Amino acid sequence: MCPVLSHTEKIPDTAEVQPASEAILSTPITTEHAQALKNAKYLLENPGLAARFSNSIASPLEKGMALLPENARETILKVTSNALETALNTALYSLGKDQQPAWNLLHKASAAVSGAAGGVFGLPALAIELPVSTTIMLRSIADIARSEGEDISSQEVRFACLEVFALGGPGSSDDATETGYFGIRTALAGLISDAAQFAASAGAVKESAPILMRLITQIAARFSIPVTEKAAAQAIPIIGAAGGAIINTLFIDHFQGIARGHFVVRRLERIYGKELVKLTYTSLS
């Protein structure tokens, strides 16, 4: 069974900073913050979710993929978009502003309960179970953001929380300029800024707004990839309630790790600026 990663663990000592320029050599980033950035990169470039599913349920995920109907991709994309809309409108408003440690284990337990139902009923339950588990995950993501000093009453921060679902798609091989961590953030930056400005001026998040629908569509396109892997794993006949709980625990653990890495990077950007943090991040091996 694949162990659930601890997001407080340091990455192996073999990962070292490789200076890429004079700017890196003269960096004012402290040793402590350089290590935090190293840990963040490790979390953001974790092995793919599909491998963790397959290892945990002792069955190749390809078998589950073969069991999905031909139109599953289109259905899952629609369900994913609806789940993101539901989560955005229900997950964040009862969280306080004060910085405090994140309650990762509580959210994992809640996700496991919803996953148990999905394991029993398989793909047909996805439309009901995914909005629940996505809401739990978004709340956990916001909890992590708050623990890293973010003001979750800010519309921009709330959309940065939603952005995590776009960052948790393909695994470590997904490192091209257009699709790597900073590439995805750059692609979504304009939409997030516009959506935050609209939500602030409107006084509330209105999911029917075209700018917000464009943002959700872009995020859903990437979030649907791990959701498809989750659906395929749950489609395996022998999975059952226990397997569904394991899958959802791995699912939320994956996105908690992505969230931790993302908001550590954002915290360091507030201290050192985006350009220096990006230069240092890309110099890490």
Legacy VTK file of the C-alpha trace (Angstrom):
# vtk DataFile Version 3.0
C-alpha trace
ASCII
DATASET POLYDATA
POINTS 285 float
0.000 0.000 0.000
1.317 3.395 -0.930
2.082 5.478 2.194
0.391 8.846 2.542
3.008 11.557 2.362
3.597 13.792 5.348
3.683 17.370 4.130
5.858 18.423 7.040
8.693 16.108 6.049
11.802 17.562 4.469
12.773 16.360 1.041
15.835 14.140 0.563
19.198 15.839 1.061
20.154 14.932 -2.520
18.001 17.785 -3.822
20.359 20.734 -4.014
20.198 24.284 -5.313
22.085 24.664 -8.549
22.979 28.370 -9.004
21.729 29.514 -12.405
22.920 33.114 -12.420
24.615 35.902 -10.497
21.178 36.788 -9.123
20.907 33.348 -7.539
24.443 33.474 -6.122
23.708 36.783 -4.387
20.211 35.819 -3.259
19.089 37.298 0.061
16.838 34.288 0.693
17.713 32.800 4.071
18.755 29.193 4.512
15.477 28.457 6.295
13.410 29.936 3.481
15.514 28.221 0.809
14.748 24.900 2.506
11.044 25.798 2.671
11.099 26.531 -1.056
12.895 23.250 -1.708
10.194 21.403 0.246
7.500 23.295 -1.673
8.948 22.278 -5.033
9.078 18.658 -3.898
5.376 18.781 -3.005
4.398 20.538 -6.232
6.293 18.037 -8.385
5.214 14.903 -6.522
4.827 11.570 -8.343
1.525 11.333 -10.196
-1.735 10.552 -8.452
-2.474 7.594 -10.744
0.579 5.691 -9.484
-0.455 6.244 -5.882
-3.956 4.955 -6.626
-2.653 1.850 -8.392
-0.177 1.052 -5.614
-2.803 1.508 -2.914
-5.578 -0.608 -4.399
-3.201 -3.281 -5.743
-4.704 -3.115 -9.205
-3.448 -1.359 -12.347
-5.444 1.805 -12.943
-5.666 0.921 -16.643
-8.256 -1.708 -15.730
-10.444 0.965 -14.225
-9.921 3.236 -17.227
-11.163 0.447 -19.489
-14.348 0.165 -17.427
-15.288 3.820 -17.904
-17.909 4.457 -20.616
-16.874 6.159 -23.846
-18.454 9.477 -22.903
-16.958 9.426 -19.386
-14.463 12.215 -20.116
-17.215 14.649 -21.160
-19.402 13.657 -18.201
-16.546 13.985 -15.717
-15.599 17.425 -17.063
-19.181 18.624 -16.533
-19.376 17.092 -13.054
-15.995 18.639 -12.207
-17.131 22.128 -13.255
-20.293 21.794 -11.174
-18.266 20.560 -8.204
-15.935 23.573 -8.370
-18.893 25.971 -8.518
-20.522 24.294 -5.523
-17.302 24.302 -3.517
-16.554 27.954 -4.254
-19.953 29.008 -2.958
-20.039 26.859 0.191
-16.532 26.000 1.418
-14.877 29.201 2.561
-17.316 31.501 4.246
-17.309 29.999 7.749
-13.518 30.034 8.128
-12.111 32.792 10.321
-9.302 35.118 9.258
-6.855 34.445 12.098
-3.733 32.469 11.204
-3.635 29.030 12.843
-2.364 25.501 12.066
-4.282 23.661 9.344
-6.599 20.791 10.329
-5.390 18.345 7.657
-6.360 15.140 9.477
-9.919 16.326 10.146
-10.422 17.121 6.469
-8.909 13.775 5.436
-11.337 11.956 7.713
-14.273 13.853 6.204
-13.076 13.082 2.676
-12.687 9.396 3.549
-16.330 9.234 4.650
-17.556 10.703 1.360
-15.198 8.415 -0.553
-16.669 5.351 1.122
-20.021 6.081 -0.536
-18.323 6.556 -3.896
-16.558 3.212 -3.516
-19.867 1.422 -2.995
-21.765 2.969 -5.901
-18.872 3.682 -8.299
-19.120 6.104 -11.235
-22.888 6.794 -10.893
-22.225 8.313 -7.460
-19.576 10.723 -8.780
-22.040 13.548 -9.482
-23.141 13.441 -5.836
-19.874 12.539 -4.125
-17.475 14.833 -6.021
-19.105 18.154 -5.006
-18.948 16.992 -1.382
-15.303 15.901 -1.508
-14.312 18.977 -3.564
-15.943 21.265 -1.001
-14.069 19.484 1.790
-10.819 19.810 -0.168
-11.325 23.503 -0.940
-11.992 24.155 2.742
-8.790 22.270 3.595
-6.873 24.225 0.945
-8.136 27.510 2.418
-7.179 26.272 5.886
-3.632 25.654 4.618
-3.578 29.069 2.923
-4.572 30.711 6.219
-1.826 28.807 8.057
0.697 30.306 5.601
-0.445 33.846 6.402
-3.000 34.398 3.621
-6.080 36.559 4.239
-8.852 34.246 3.110
-11.390 37.060 3.213
-9.617 38.385 0.108
-11.295 37.434 -3.166
-7.895 37.037 -4.825
-6.802 34.549 -2.160
-10.045 32.605 -2.498
-9.424 32.225 -6.215
-5.797 31.280 -5.466
-7.265 28.467 -3.359
-9.403 27.374 -6.304
-6.281 27.539 -8.490
-4.787 24.626 -6.520
-7.138 22.251 -8.350
-5.466 23.246 -11.631
-1.999 22.642 -10.162
-2.698 19.084 -9.035
-3.133 17.486 -12.444
-0.365 15.616 -14.302
2.662 14.621 -12.272
6.360 15.380 -12.294
6.745 14.899 -16.055
4.423 17.863 -16.584
7.200 20.420 -16.435
6.993 22.247 -19.748
6.957 26.037 -19.757
3.256 26.155 -20.627
2.103 23.503 -18.160
4.560 23.582 -15.238
3.762 25.233 -11.914
4.637 28.798 -12.890
3.301 28.294 -16.410
-0.154 27.390 -15.086
-0.114 30.297 -12.651
0.803 32.680 -15.461
-1.972 31.297 -17.683
-4.564 31.783 -14.933
-3.255 35.067 -13.521
-5.343 37.344 -15.730
-8.544 35.385 -15.155
-7.989 35.286 -11.397
-7.317 39.018 -11.261
-10.403 39.840 -13.325
-12.604 37.435 -11.352
-11.371 38.855 -8.036
-12.050 42.416 -9.179
-15.527 41.460 -10.366
-16.352 39.600 -7.155
-15.105 42.512 -5.046
-17.162 45.037 -6.994
-20.246 42.795 -6.992
-19.941 42.220 -3.259
-20.176 38.440 -3.658
-19.093 35.556 -5.864
-21.670 35.087 -8.621
-20.990 31.787 -10.310
-23.011 32.772 -13.398
-20.667 35.671 -14.247
-18.908 35.019 -17.581
-15.454 35.858 -16.208
-15.906 33.410 -13.341
-17.252 30.729 -15.679
-14.136 31.112 -17.846
-11.921 30.677 -14.791
-13.812 27.605 -13.584
-13.729 26.107 -17.087
-9.946 26.531 -17.283
-9.409 25.003 -13.840
-11.927 22.196 -14.453
-10.086 21.161 -17.631
-7.021 20.283 -15.538
-8.825 19.136 -12.386
-10.816 16.640 -14.478
-7.595 14.683 -15.156
-7.067 13.505 -11.550
-10.858 13.226 -11.148
-10.894 10.798 -14.103
-8.140 8.774 -12.394
-10.190 8.767 -9.189
-13.323 7.670 -11.073
-11.387 4.912 -12.818
-10.027 3.635 -9.514
-13.522 3.610 -8.020
-14.887 1.839 -11.100
-12.919 -1.311 -10.259
-15.616 -3.777 -9.068
-13.827 -4.945 -5.921
-13.074 -1.469 -4.615
-15.957 -1.226 -2.113
-16.425 1.287 0.687
-13.006 0.712 2.258
-11.247 1.193 -1.080
-13.284 4.323 -1.767
-12.226 5.764 1.582
-8.563 5.018 0.793
-8.853 6.626 -2.640
-10.403 9.799 -1.261
-7.797 9.974 1.493
-5.049 9.815 -1.135
-6.971 12.294 -3.289
-7.219 14.954 -0.579
-3.679 14.247 0.634
-2.429 14.921 -2.892
-4.155 18.299 -3.057
-3.182 19.215 0.501
0.428 18.732 -0.561
-0.065 20.860 -3.669
-1.752 23.537 -1.533
1.067 23.553 1.007
3.683 23.959 -1.714
1.648 26.649 -3.512
1.076 28.809 -0.445
4.651 28.449 0.768
5.749 29.827 -2.614
3.222 32.671 -2.298
4.397 33.435 1.260
7.993 33.705 0.072
6.890 35.863 -2.869
5.404 38.325 -0.389
8.794 38.516 1.315
11.227 38.450 -1.611
9.175 39.249 -4.699
7.941 36.930 -7.424
10.939 37.160 -9.745
13.572 36.127 -7.199
11.447 33.284 -5.839
10.838 31.964 -9.364
14.559 32.168 -10.221
15.461 30.307 -7.054
12.707 27.719 -7.549
13.808 26.923 -11.104
17.420 26.521 -9.914
16.430 23.695 -7.557
17.223 20.150 -8.676
LINES 1 286
285 0 1 2 3 4 5 6 7 8 9 10 11 12 13 14 15 16 17 18 19 20 21 22 23 24 25 26 27 28 29 30 31 32 33 34 35 36 37 38 39 40 41 42 43 44 45 46 47 48 49 50 51 52 53 54 55 56 57 58 59 60 61 62 63 64 65 66 67 68 69 70 71 72 73 74 75 76 77 78 79 80 81 82 83 84 85 86 87 88 89 90 91 92 93 94 95 96 97 98 99 100 101 102 103 104 105 106 107 108 109 110 111 112 113 114 115 116 117 118 119 120 121 122 123 124 125 126 127 128 129 130 131 132 133 134 135 136 137 138 139 140 141 142 143 144 145 146 147 148 149 150 151 152 153 154 155 156 157 158 159 160 161 162 163 164 165 166 167 168 169 170 171 172 173 174 175 176 177 178 179 180 181 182 183 184 185 186 187 188 189 190 191 192 193 194 195 196 197 198 199 200 201 202 203 204 205 206 207 208 209 210 211 212 213 214 215 216 217 218 219 220 221 222 223 224 225 226 227 228 229 230 231 232 233 234 235 236 237 238 239 240 241 242 243 244 245 246 247 248 249 250 251 252 253 254 255 256 257 258 259 260 261 262 263 264 265 266 267 268 269 270 271 272 273 274 275 276 277 278 279 280 281 282 283 284
